[in-house]
């Protein structure tokens, strides 16, 4: 994917919106995305994180997570260390049902990710953890990241729920995503994905 890699272009238009998390959108770029099972984090931890984040934003005189990327680099790093990295650490601890520990369920997700590779998107590295998924992906021109994620999550939720005889939400609705800024950052995310299975003693799924 290196020859197709396109980092964030700060001089071009960027669409920004938020639900609980900030989302930046720009055509033709590569994203690092993380989505997790609906029960992957205890509600108490989620509420704790939201309260601490609100205090942090107020102390830095910003009223939205969308404004974090406009802060100086050291403050951006502090934000991601305190909040983004903590969520990933909690996920790696393996809370919740961890349905994706079942090789059959992980296989459904892996097959879905690969299915339209080279058509709707270019898929780089990815890893399927017991309760979440990380992937590097670059949407094709006519496809939005939101459409790709909706397809992945909708299809896999339906198949896996049927497979394991369960009902209800399988994935959390909102996905964490980040536009890759540079080749160095792309390599950082590739290493993170490669090393992530070790934390849960899982085989690599590339």
Helices and strands as residue ranges (DSSP letters): G 2-4, E 15-18, E 22-25, E 30-36, H 43-59, G 65-70, H 73-79, I 80-84, H 85-92, G 99-101, H 103-115, E 121-128, E 132-139, H 145-163, E 176-179, H 183-199
